[in-house]
């Protein structure tokens, strides 16, 4: 009996030693596939992060090369519409009321602070409900916050205008060069077909020159009109001899000359 048990244990030990060992927990068993083909699908699915991030950088400030000026203008108009929609209580420029609004707005930055102190510390002033404290504070905050934005928009407007004018100036300079060349070439006998084009360009150049406003220095002021010479004061009438009686006070003025003359501002008021 004991011999059979011993033989069974030996056979079991031989079977365990011939079978491959089990991998420990937490480790992946190696497959039997060749080294060249093992993990090929995983490599195909994975992407190198360095290669994935190596994308040609694009500058958002540089427009695409194939965009037309009309498309670019439409994009800018849409951006401006979006900006305008985000401005609370936006009001368009009113040329008939701009002077009044600007004149009253100059009092606000320096007058709002003492007005707030007055309405908050003196109950009768607050009861009159003449000043909206929250709206006044918000107006000052909006002015301080949006003033840099307004300056930036003004600089953007001036820069955009200068950019457009620079392109026009380059094209206009070249057009003037062509006009100068055409004026000299049209004198040749073989330039008969060039005559109408030179005439059209000359008309446009003359039109632009005539539209230029003369500078203030070139305007000559009219010579001042000479001041009228003061007329001599009439000499008092000579009295006949023996006329120094009681009629003398009615003929000869009793007050000295020049006493009844009025100041200049009185005369100007009378003239008006």
Order of alpha helices (4+ residues) and beta strands (2+ residues): alpha-alpha-alpha-alpha-alpha-alpha-alpha-alpha-alpha-alpha
